[in-house]
Amino acid sequence: MAANRRRPIALAAACATAVTLGATALAATSASAAEVPLKGYEFTWGIKQSYRTYVTGMAAGSFTPEGGATQAKDNGAFTFVNGTGTYDSEAHTVALGFEGSLKIVSKLHGFELALSDVKFDSKAARVTADVTKSGTTQQDVPLAEVTVTRTMTDMATKLTKEAGDVFGSSSYSGAAGDPLTVVEKKTESPTPTPTGSTTPSPTPSTTPSTTPSGTPSTTPSQTTSPTPSGTGAATKGEITDGTLGWGVKQSFRTYVVDGVAKGKITVSGGAAQASGNGIFTFPDATGTYDTDEDTLKAAFKGSVNFKGHETNGTYGLDLTLSDLKAEVDGGSGKLTADVESLGKKSADVTLAELKPKSADLTAKNDVITLDDVTTTLTKAGAEAFGGFYQAGAELDPVDLSVALSDDAELPDPDPTSSNGGTGGTTGGTTGGTTGGAGTTGSTTGGVTGGLASTGSDVPVGALGAAAAATVAAGVGVVFAVRRRATDATQA
């Protein structure tokens, strides 16, 4: 990464670095152990919009993608495919090369060139390509400097002096290029069976900003409408019952159960988790509503605990969320919870901002239902998760249903969910606990030492499922370090 993009990372944010790039505390026993293979990536970049306009306009030229590369419609950006490479868990960098080539030709202005073997290197924070011009090929020509971000989407680019030479104008040297995106190509997961099967679901993608397609649906299969109450509920009053469906974040659940955390998820107090390491349902809502003012305040029972990175009976990750509350006022709202991490408890932490699809609260058959409410992590929420994700990250959506009268019938939550208890099986739920000792993609071995302030910003989601498991190992170190720091303070 370019020097001007590096910054110190405080311990409170160190967990985010561990998730996104791993840490020097990952005890790779050899150089080869640090290399995690990556594949199936796409690289999308338009070079510079004004250059594309010039080629197809004044120069009366053309762009011809080949070898799997494509161009977006209306003279848009170019995408290179089948990216492969490695993630280095010691150097905390990714290096990827992509298939496809791009011919750029203008007979009117007398130029013909081709770009191929496009590469992205997060350590160098740059884009390179082989450039063929006037029959001569020059390899690994630096075309742009990149401001690498955690999501690796819409990254700012600056064209190099070499790019000015390649594209025929010194004015491009140092100029802002088009934004760059490097992502793992998503594949559709099979639709989960609606039965109570204990067969593990396919490992989902861990990208923070993507809604999981493999999450078991909490939508009831029955379509029978509840019988309306005799008189209908008042426009405001007390909530008599309700449920909140929320998965926190699918990549976090995957990390705990299927990553090197080798952990488990336990629900209690009436909460339930859908099969296949699915979302959580919190029951027995109480609170108030006002459909005239479009306001709602509801509190839910139940809790969920995440444990991982166990050593001699002590967990480096031990996080509990309880007393969840949802508050909606028109088109916005918030989600709060009591948070206990490694023995330290904070009450009523605002974990996320809520944005319903509609600002209007409407009751049908004495039930208010809000589905797929957009949920965005707050700064306080990011701190509650130890910096695991950055503020502004999109969490799993919230599904909310509350009854306004004793006669109202709530939608049935996922019939395959389990309540309370402990115990568990890998990739599934037994007695309300999701367990697992999956080591897919793990090459790190043990964990030693402290965290490095690398300042790098490559996301765990962008690294893919295999690399994610390895990178996530660093998170346990952070929780352990935080615990030791707390113990030292209290001593």
Disulfide bonds with the S-S distance in Angstrom:
none
